[in-house]
Amino acid sequence: METAVSIPDRSGVVADLEDALASYLCVRHVVTTCTGTAAPHSMYAAAGIGPGDEVSSRR
C-alpha cells in the first residue's frame, strides 16, 4: 500500500479505485478525497463557486 498510492500523479490503487467507481457509477470522472470536508471544497472549486456566491438549497 505504501508504494502503490501516489496522489500527485493519480497512479496505483488511487487510479484503480477512481476508475472502478466511475465505471460502476456510469460517470466520466471520480475524484476521491481524504476527508468529508475536502469533498465539498473540491466540488465548490470544480463548479466555480467562490466567496460571495450564493448557493440555494431549493430543489
N, C-alpha and C positions, 0 to 999 in steps of 0.2 A: 504494500500500500504506500509506503514512504517513497518508493522510486517511481510508482506509476502515476501519482497525482501531480499534475502540472497545470495550475490555473492560468498562469500568464499566456501560455500558447495553446490552451484548450486541447490537451492531448491526454492520453492514458484513460483511466477509468472515468474521468470527468466527461470527456468527449463521448465515451461509450454510453454513459448514463444519459446525457443530454440527447444523443441521437436516438436511443431506445425510447425515451419519453416522448420525443417529437413524433416518432413513428406510431407509438401507442395512442397518442392523443390526436393524431392526424393533423398536426400543425407543422409549419415550416421551421420554427425556431423554438428552442427551450434554453433558458438561462438559469442555472442553479445558483443559489446564493447561500451564504454561510449562516444567515440569521433571518428571522421573521421581520426584522427591521430593515435589513438590506433589500428585501424583496420589493416592498412598495417604493423605496427610494430608487431602485433600478427602473421600476415601471414609470415613475414620475419623469425621470430623465429621458427614457425612451419616448414618452408621449410629449415631451417638450413642456411639461408643466413646471413652472418655477415660482419664485416668490412673487406674491401679488396676484397670482392666478386664482380664480375661484373654481372649486370643484364641487359640483352638485351631486347629491345622493339620490336625486329623483330617478325613477325608473321609467 
